[in-house]
Amino acid sequence: MGAPDPSPEITAYAHARRMALARADRSCCCPAKPVVMTIMPMASAQGEPIELFLCGHHYRVSRRRLAEIGAVVFDGDGLPLPVDPWPVEVGAFA
């Protein structure tokens, strides 16, 4: 038995995130093509969410801090990534 189908709302949200990432020409941090979109937590109730498009390198070096502050990261399919999808091996550089 497989996983249940996602709700129409989840499917629509994932599609919107996938399209936003696909339309981005470059990352927020460098000229590389983005591979993830990060939604930063809002600082206040009146604030708008901030979306950052990150390349693979800048995501990898920032992922722990992003997890610490509660950012949500979406992959190229528009689906949320787990907190640490690329664990660092002991002794490896982050």
ZAKOL-580696 format. One record per residue (C-alpha): x, y, z. Coordinates in steps of 0.05 Angstrom, whole numbers, plus 5000, padded with zeros to 4 digits. Example, Ala and Ser with C-alpha at 12.3 -4.5 7.8 and 13.67 -1.06 7.14 Angstrom:
2
<site px="5246" py="4910" pz="5156"/>
<site px="5273" py="4979" pz="5143"/>
END
This chain:
94
<site px="5000" py="5000" pz="5000"/>
<site px="5029" py="5068" pz="4979"/>
<site px="5026" py="5136" pz="5011"/>
<site px="4960" py="5173" pz="5005"/>
<site px="4952" py="5224" pz="4949"/>
<site px="4966" py="5295" pz="4971"/>
<site px="4908" py="5342" pz="4979"/>
<site px="4890" py="5390" pz="4923"/>
<site px="4915" py="5448" pz="4966"/>
<site px="4983" py="5415" pz="4976"/>
<site px="4988" py="5398" pz="4903"/>
<site px="4972" py="5470" pz="4883"/>
<site px="5022" py="5498" pz="4932"/>
<site px="5077" py="5451" pz="4908"/>
<site px="5062" py="5470" pz="4836"/>
<site px="5067" py="5545" pz="4853"/>
<site px="5134" py="5534" pz="4888"/>
<site px="5160" py="5491" pz="4830"/>
<site px="5141" py="5545" pz="4780"/>
<site px="5173" py="5601" pz="4821"/>
<site px="5238" py="5562" pz="4826"/>
<site px="5237" py="5544" pz="4752"/>
<site px="5227" py="5617" pz="4732"/>
<site px="5286" py="5642" pz="4774"/>
<site px="5345" py="5658" pz="4730"/>
<site px="5395" py="5662" pz="4787"/>
<site px="5402" py="5651" pz="4861"/>
<site px="5395" py="5706" pz="4912"/>
<site px="5467" py="5695" pz="4934"/>
<site px="5505" py="5685" pz="4869"/>
<site px="5496" py="5679" pz="4794"/>
<site px="5485" py="5603" pz="4797"/>
<site px="5418" py="5572" pz="4779"/>
<site px="5377" py="5560" pz="4843"/>
<site px="5362" py="5489" pz="4864"/>
<site px="5320" py="5504" pz="4927"/>
<site px="5273" py="5557" pz="4950"/>
<site px="5274" py="5576" pz="5023"/>
<site px="5218" py="5612" pz="5059"/>
<site px="5246" py="5649" pz="5118"/>
<site px="5204" py="5655" pz="5182"/>
<site px="5167" py="5721" pz="5189"/>
<site px="5195" py="5769" pz="5241"/>
<site px="5127" py="5798" pz="5257"/>
<site px="5053" py="5783" pz="5244"/>
<site px="5050" py="5841" pz="5193"/>
<site px="5112" py="5818" pz="5155"/>
<site px="5110" py="5784" pz="5088"/>
<site px="5147" py="5717" pz="5081"/>
<site px="5215" py="5724" pz="5048"/>
<site px="5232" py="5674" pz="4994"/>
<site px="5305" py="5661" pz="4980"/>
<site px="5328" py="5622" pz="4919"/>
<site px="5393" py="5585" pz="4936"/>
<site px="5443" py="5547" pz="4894"/>
<site px="5465" py="5479" pz="4918"/>
<site px="5530" py="5504" pz="4947"/>
<site px="5500" py="5560" pz="4988"/>
<site px="5443" py="5516" pz="5011"/>
<site px="5491" py="5462" pz="5035"/>
<site px="5534" py="5511" pz="5075"/>
<site px="5471" py="5545" pz="5104"/>
<site px="5424" py="5487" pz="5116"/>
<site px="5439" py="5478" pz="5190"/>
<site px="5427" py="5552" pz="5206"/>
<site px="5364" py="5552" pz="5163"/>
<site px="5338" py="5493" pz="5203"/>
<site px="5355" py="5528" pz="5269"/>
<site px="5314" py="5590" pz="5251"/>
<site px="5255" py="5549" pz="5225"/>
<site px="5260" py="5564" pz="5151"/>
<site px="5222" py="5518" pz="5104"/>
<site px="5261" py="5493" pz="5043"/>
<site px="5228" py="5468" pz="4978"/>
<site px="5263" py="5425" pz="4927"/>
<site px="5257" py="5430" pz="4851"/>
<site px="5192" py="5391" pz="4852"/>
<site px="5161" py="5442" pz="4900"/>
<site px="5162" py="5394" pz="4958"/>
<site px="5189" py="5410" pz="5027"/>
<site px="5257" py="5381" pz="5043"/>
<site px="5271" py="5346" pz="5110"/>
<site px="5310" py="5387" pz="5160"/>
<site px="5377" py="5355" pz="5141"/>
<site px="5370" py="5320" pz="5074"/>
<site px="5446" py="5318" pz="5063"/>
<site px="5477" py="5298" pz="5129"/>
<site px="5550" py="5314" pz="5137"/>
<site px="5596" py="5256" pz="5151"/>
<site px="5640" py="5260" pz="5213"/>
<site px="5704" py="5295" pz="5194"/>
<site px="5676" py="5323" pz="5129"/>
<site px="5671" py="5397" pz="5114"/>
<site px="5601" py="5428" pz="5117"/>
END
